[in-house]
Amino acid sequence: MKKVLVATEKPFAKNAVDGIKKIVEDAGYKLELLENYNQKNELLNVVTDVDAIIIRSDIVDNEVLEAAHKLKIVVRAGAGYDNIDLASAKAKEVVAMNTPGQNSNAVAELAIGMMVLAARNNFNGTSGTELRGKKLGLHAFGYVSKAVAAIAKGFGMEIYAFDPFVDKKTIEAEGIQYCEKVEDLYKNCQYISLHMPANAQTKKSINFDLLSLMPKGATLVNTARKEVIDEESVLKMFAERADFKYVSDVEPDCKGAIAEKYSGRFFFTPKKIGAQTSEANNNAGLAAARQIVDFFTMNDTTFQVNK
């Protein structure tokens, strides 16, 4: 009998765990839970005989993979997967997957909510601005970006997108203006919303050269990863552009320096909460369980990220 481990330092909601259990047990597998753990050894001790692992923000590095002698698949319940050592997984012939799209609406609503917060000066009682008629630039165009665009249209925003891996026809089919160059996105838009993964190409790619192109009323919205931001560039923008605001679901390392000098021009969530809704929590967990069953029964690797 195959064994599926749900290893979550920050557990799924009970209804999500119940749903995962039903999917796993209906397939004839056994479910094991490791919740609220705070020592890596606790994880290392339970992975030795599992065939599959479902995680959230938990780290599956080479040490974990070495300990998991029977492991065939690990699924990150969520979009990001930088907490999995993809190279080690591939070397050990372990399939790594994510569950794209399952938390898209939750992240999109947070991104729009932070735009409203910034536009209304953190609700401090002073006169702010409106989103209607403003230009929104989506940097990368995947599931979350599409959800952001859908909401932003309701606000009456003019929407642009840049993604080197998505063609013009696909973007324009969503009623969004295509930008051939990333510089055009930043030149045009008062609001830039980031939706790319953190990898060798994107880390520190959001720099002063790009940010300085933004028109008056510039607001940077980050629900991606803090690693994509060049923080020295953000500090320079704050210093040189009194109109610049930064709102993020990823607290930057330079938060102290920003808070000391630029009160009212930023907002950072105390921890990453983009996907922290009961709906997203449930959707991602159930999707992870289904993907594991499909992998073992049909060799379905649709969402594999370490091919």
N, C-alpha and C positions, 0 to 999 in steps of 0.2 A: 504493500500500500504506500502510495506517495504521500510525503509529508510536506505541508505548506506552512511556513512560519510567517506570522505577522509580527515584525519587530518594530515597535514604535515607542520611542522615548516620549513623544507627545501622542497619546493614543487617539485612535479614531473614536468618534461618538459610538455609543452602544448600538444604535440602529445600523450603523455601517458595519460594525463587527458582526452583528447578527446576520446581515446580508451576505458578507464575505463567507461566513461559516456555512450558510445554506448552499451557496454556489460551490464551495469546495467539497462539502460532504455529499451533495447531490452527484458530484462527479466520481465519488468513491474514494476521495482522498481524506487524509486526516489533517485537521487544523491545530496548530500550536500557537499560543500567544506569548509574547514577551512585551509587556507594557510598562511604562513609567520607570524603565531602568536608567541607571546613572553611571554605570561602570562598563567599560568596553568588555571586560572579562565575562560579564553576564551574557553578552551577545556571542562571544567566542565559544562559550560553553554549550550553547543551544544550537548552533549552526552545524554541528558536526555531522548530523544524519538527516538534514532536510534536503528536499529536492527543489524547493522553490522558496523565495523570500519576497514578501511585500514590505516595503519601507515607505517612510515619508521623508523627513529631513535627516534620517539616520545615515551614518557613514558606512559604506561597504567598500573598504579599501583592500589592499593586497593581503593584509593579515587576516581579515575576515574571510576572504576568498580561499586562502590557504587552509583555514580551519574547516571550511565547508566542503568536505570531501565528496559528497554526493550531489552538490548543487548543480542544477542545469539552467536555472533562470532566476533573475532578480528583477522585480518590477518596482519602479519608483512611482508611487501614487501621486502624480502631479506632473507638471510640464518640465521643470528643470531636472537635470540629472547629473549635475557636477559633483554630487556627493557619492557617485559611484566611480570607482577606478575602472574606466572603460578598457584601457589597454590590458590590465591584468585580467579582467573578465574575459576578454577576447582570447588572451593567451591560454587561459584555462578552459576555453570552449564553453563559457557561461554566457548565455544570452542576457543582455541588459535591455530593459524596455522602460519607457515612460507611459503616461496616460494623457496624451495631448487633448486639449479641448474640454476636459472634464471640469476644470476650475475657471474656464475662460470668463464666464459671466461675473463670477465673484471678483476676479482681478479687474475686469473692465469697470465694474461699478465703483470699485475703490479708486481707480485712476480718475474717473469722472468726478467722483466726490472730492478728491484732492484738488482738482482743477477749480471746482466751485469754491472750496476753502481758500485757495490762493487768490481767486478773483475778488472775493469778499473780505480780503485782508484778515484772514484767520478769524473772521466773525468778531472783530474787535470794536465794532460800532462805528467805524469810519466809512466814508463813501468808497465803494469798490467799483468794479466793472462787471459786465455781463459776458457770458460765453457766446450768446447769439451774435452771429456775424463775424466772429473771430475765426482765424485759420488754425486748424489742428494738423500737425504733422505726425504721422505714424512711422517711426523708425523701426522697420521690420514689419512684415505683414503676414501674421499667422492667425491662429484661432483667437487669441486675446485681442489683437488689433481689429479683427472683424467685429468682435463684440463691442469694443470701444467705439468703433465707427457707427454701429447701429444706434447706440445710445446718443452719441454726439449729434447725429442727424436730427434727433428729437429736440436738441437744444438749438438747432439752427446754425451749427458750425459748418464751415467750409473745410472739407477734409482732403488732405494730401497723403501720399504714402511713398516710401522708398524701401525697396528690398532687392538686393542684387540677385536673389534667387527666385524672384517672382516676376513674371512678364507683365507687360503693359496691359494686355488684353484681360488678364485675370483681375488686375486691380481695378481697371475701368469698369469691368462687369459688375463691381460692387458699388458703382456710383461714386467712385473716389478718383481724384486727380492723380495721375502717375507722375512721379519725379524720376527722371533718368539718372540724375546725379544727386548724391546725398547733400551736396552744398545747396542745391535748389530747394530742398526740403527746409533747410534751416533758414535760408534767405526769406522764404515766403511766410513762415508760420510763427505766430506769437506763442503757441503752445506746441511743445514737442513731447510726445509720449514714447518711451523706450520699451521695446518688446523683443530684444535679441538675447540669445544665450550668452554666457560668458565662455569664451574660448580664445585660442591664440590670436585670432583675427580681431575680436571685438574688445578684448581687455584694454582699458584706458583709451578706447577709440573716441569717446565723447570728450573732446578736448577744446581748448580755447579757440582754435582756428574755426571749428564748427559753431560753437556757442556764440562767438562774437558776431556771426552773420545774422543772428536773429533780430527781427525788428523790435521796435519799442514795445514794452509790455511783455518781455520774454519770460516764459515760465517753462522750466524743465520738469517733467514728470517721470519718475523712475519706479516702475513696478517690476523691473527685470532683476539685475544683480548689481551690487555695488562695484564689482570689479570692472564693469564696462565704463565707469566714470574715471576720468583723470582728475583727481580731487584738487590738485594744484590749479588746474584750469578753472574749476568751479570757484575756488577762493579768489582767483583773479577776476572772474566775472562779477562776483559780489562787490569787489573793491572798485572796479571800473564802471560798472553799470548799476546805477541806483534803481533801475527799473526791473532788474533781474530777480526772479524768485526760483526756489528749488523745493519741490515737494517729492518725498520719496517713501516707499515702503521698505527701503533698505537703508538703515541708519549709517551714514558715512563715518569713516574713521576721523574725519576732520570736523565732526559735529561741534566739539567744544569751541573751536575757532570761529565757526559760523555763529553759534549762539552768543558768543561774547560781543560780536560787533554788528550783527545783522538781524536783530530782533524783528519779528513780524514779516520777514521775507522768506521764511522756510517752514516746513513741517515734516517731521520724520516720525513714523510709527515706532513705538518702543520695541517692537519685534516684528518680523516679517509676517503680515497678516493677510496678504492678498487672497490667499486661498482659504482663509479661515472663516468659512460659513458652513452651516450644517449641511446645506445642499451640496456644496463642492466636496466637502469631506466625504459624504456618502457616495457621490458619483465617482470620485477617483478611486476609492477603495473597492467598490463593486467592479469597476472597469479593470482594475489590476487583477482581481480574482478571475474574471472572465478570460482575460488575456492568458493567464497561466493555464487554465483549462483548455483553451483553444490551442495553445502551444503544444501541450502534451497529447491532445487528441487529434489535432490536424496539422501539427508542425507549422502553425501560423506564426510568422515572425514579422507581421505588418509593422509593429511599432518598435522594432529593434533599433537601438541607437549605437550599437558597436559592431556594425557589419564590417 
